[in-house]
């Protein structure tokens, strides 16, 4: 059983839990500003307008993350949505 005293759901989850406890996982490096812009540009090649309502706190958090990536918040939202629907890691 794992150090967290949680019983794994199945054999695959047991293996994943063990690998995590053995520090076999590493962080994915952050993309460069150039890579973020390229991904955002790809996501925006053929764009359509969409109105979206967001909670004020969520919008502020998105704006902050977009600024850190050197992108406008709308471009950042589009990039994240594109990556999600194409199955890419976000």
ABEGO torsion letter per residue (X at the ends): XBAAGBBBABAAAAAAAAAAAAGABBBBBBBBAAAAAAAAAAAAABBBBBBBBBBAAAAAAAAAAAAAAGBBAAAAAAAAAAAAAAGBBX
